[in-house]
Amino acid sequence: MSLFGDGLEAAVQKAFTRPAPKTAPAQMRYLVKQLKGTRAVAQMLRISQRTVERYVKNQIRKPRPDLAARLEREVTRRWQPQVRARARQRAATTGGIVIDTRARIGYTAPIGTTDDARLRHLTVALPPQYAARLFDAQQAGAADQQLQQIAAEGLKEMYFQDGGRRAGSLEEIRFTDIQHIEFDL
């Protein structure tokens, strides 16, 4: 995925009520149940159907590193879809989202002021409309650049323009050299 996309996904995963299966056989059984068969799981993971069956029966317990990563990613992506949807809905309608970032942030400003990017550590609560835009863009398959742009617009309005109370012609914020970004619902 991407830095911003992974951060959004991690924020949603904090809402999970139970941990996802950890062992390869348990993960494989979960996927077989979700996809209703071993053939679909085998095609998705690019392994043989017999290998899937052997994992389900605990005949194989330790997958290769590349298969373990694919297995983990697919289980996490499908784990607790209703909890995931509720967390996104709550953030997009009532709660909003908190961005904690340490990045070099530059902006375009009026002549006579500095527009040099400088390292800032910001923790800013964005209103629900920005959370909704971020999640909608993520579900539509938006690239990291588009997610950055939405987050930058939210930071511009809420931090740099203080929710519209500060006058100024701050036109654009851009993230460069992002060292840390975390989202919290």
Summary of the structure (lengths in Angstrom):
residues: 185
radius of gyration: 20.7
end to end distance: 19.6
largest distance: 70.3
contacts: 522
relative contact order: 0.18
helix: 54%
strand: 18%
